[in-house]
């Protein structure tokens, strides 16, 4: 069974940093494009970052220049380095495989940024 386990969230002050991890299992990770989404209160789930199997990356405009997505294929893990955090980054962050293959969502990890 596919498992997506997010971790690394927490409470930080504006301007701080967090590194999120997503441990993936139950599917072939190498070559699979992976994504980070987030969902803030009252908002739709939003695509934050994407990384292809070959390492190409894409970011939402709102996080570009501040967040970096990366992966460790040996560990079957995708990371999201979050710098210069803003209160509007507050959300539950989720990882998943990229479209067109989408697995059931995990529980996510809560990121709260105080001003």
C-alpha positions in Angstrom: 0.0 0.0 0.0 1.2 3.5 -0.8 2.2 5.6 2.1 3.1 9.3 2.2 4.3 10.5 5.5 5.0 14.2 5.9 7.0 15.6 8.8 9.1 18.6 9.8 6.4 21.2 10.3 6.1 23.4 13.3 5.7 26.8 14.7 8.2 29.5 13.5 8.4 33.2 13.5 8.2 35.2 10.2 11.6 35.0 8.5 12.4 31.6 9.9 13.0 28.4 8.1 11.7 24.8 8.2 12.6 21.7 6.2 9.8 19.4 5.5 10.2 15.7 4.6 8.0 13.3 2.8 8.8 9.6 3.2 7.2 7.7 0.3 6.7 4.0 0.0 4.6 1.5 -1.9 5.4 2.6 -5.4 8.4 3.1 -7.6 9.8 6.4 -6.4 12.7 6.8 -8.8 11.4 8.5 -11.9 8.2 9.6 -10.3 7.5 13.3 -10.4 6.6 14.5 -6.9 4.8 17.5 -5.6 4.2 19.5 -2.4 0.7 21.0 -1.9 -0.5 23.1 1.0 -4.0 24.0 2.3 -4.6 27.0 4.4 -7.8 27.6 6.3 -10.5 28.7 4.0 -8.5 28.0 0.9 -8.2 25.3 -1.7 -5.3 22.9 -1.7 -2.6 24.8 -3.6 0.3 23.4 -5.6 3.6 24.7 -4.0 6.4 22.9 -5.8 7.0 20.1 -8.2 10.1 18.0 -9.0 10.4 15.6 -11.9 12.2 12.3 -11.8 15.1 14.0 -13.6 15.3 16.8 -11.1 13.5 19.6 -12.9 11.6 21.9 -10.5 8.7 24.3 -10.6 7.3 26.6 -8.0 4.3 28.6 -7.3 4.9 32.3 -7.7 4.2 32.9 -4.0 7.1 30.7 -2.9 9.6 31.1 -5.7 13.0 32.2 -4.4 12.1 31.1 -0.9 11.3 27.4 -1.1 13.4 24.6 -2.6 12.1 21.2 -3.5 14.6 18.3 -3.6 14.6 14.5 -3.5 16.7 11.7 -2.3 15.9 8.6 -4.4 17.9 6.3 -2.2 15.8 7.3 0.8 12.5 7.6 -1.2 12.1 11.0 0.3 11.2 14.4 -1.1 12.1 17.6 0.8 10.8 21.1 0.9 13.3 23.6 2.3 11.3 26.7 3.4 13.2 29.9 4.0 12.0 33.5 4.7 8.7 32.2 5.9 5.7 34.5 5.9 2.5 34.2 7.9 0.7 33.5 4.7 2.7 30.3 4.4 0.7 28.9 7.3 -1.0 25.8 6.1 -1.0 22.0 6.2 1.6 20.8 3.8 1.1 17.6 1.8 3.2 15.6 -0.6 2.0 13.4 -3.4 2.9 12.0 -6.8 2.4 14.4 -9.6 -0.4 14.3 -12.1 -1.7 12.1 -13.6 -1.0 9.6 -10.9 -2.3 10.8 -7.5 -2.3 8.7 -4.4 -4.5 9.1 -1.3 -3.5 12.1 0.7 -1.5 11.7 3.8 -2.2 13.6 7.0 0.2 16.4 6.1 2.3 18.4 8.4 1.2 21.7 10.0 3.3 24.8 9.3 2.4 27.8 11.4 4.3 31.1 10.9 3.7 33.8 13.4 4.2 37.5 12.7 
